[in-house]
């Protein structure tokens, strides 16, 4: 908590109700990494966003293949 620059976030220290209306209510880790101003952390934040899309897609492909195999098995057995 001590490392957060509250003036950049738009919340005064101790104003817990203000956190729900600040930019931290929309992806706090991403917002803090981009607000740090360090290029490496900003790139890391963008990689987090890309990974958030790609990781679930692998599971989706597994379930799609499994469903097709199950439907084929039921059709073949009658």
N, C-alpha and C positions, 0 to 999 in steps of 0.2 A: 504494500500500500504506500510505503514511503517513496517509492520510485515513480509514482504516477504524477505527472505534471497536471494538476487539477485545473489550472487556468486554460490549458489547451483543450481540455475535455468540456469545459464550460460549466463546471460544478464547483461550488466552494467546499473546502474540506469540512466534513461532518454533515453535509446535506445529503443524507441517504435517499430522501424522496426525490431529489433532483437527478439521481442516477437513472431513474426510469424514463426520464425525458431527454437524457443526454445521448451522445453518439455511442456511448458504451452499451446501450440497450440493444444495438444491432451488431452483434459479433464483437464482443469485447476484446478477444485476443487479437483479431485482425486490426481493429481500430488502434489498440495500443502499439502494435508493431509498426503500423504505418505512421502514427504520430511521433514515434521515436526519432524519425528523421535519419536513421541509419540505413543506408542503401541495402546492406545485407539482410537486415530484418524485414525490410519492405519486400524484397524478393522472396524471402521465406514466407511472408504472409500471402503473397500471390500463389506460391506453391501450395499452401494450405487450401486455398479456394479451388485450385485445379484438382487437388486430391479429393476434395469433398464431392466433386462430381464424378471422378473416375472410379473411386473405390466402390461405391454402391453399384456401378454398372457391371462390374465383374460378377457380383452376386445375381444380378438380373439375368445375365447370360447363362449362368448355371441353372437357374430355375426355368428359363425358357427351354433349354436343352432337355432337362429332366421332364418337363411337362410333355414335350413332343414325344419323348421315349415312352412315357406312361400311356399316352393316347394311342400310340402305335401298338403297344402291347395289348391294350384292351381291345383294339380293333382286330388284331390278329387272332386272339383267343375267342372272339365272338361274344 
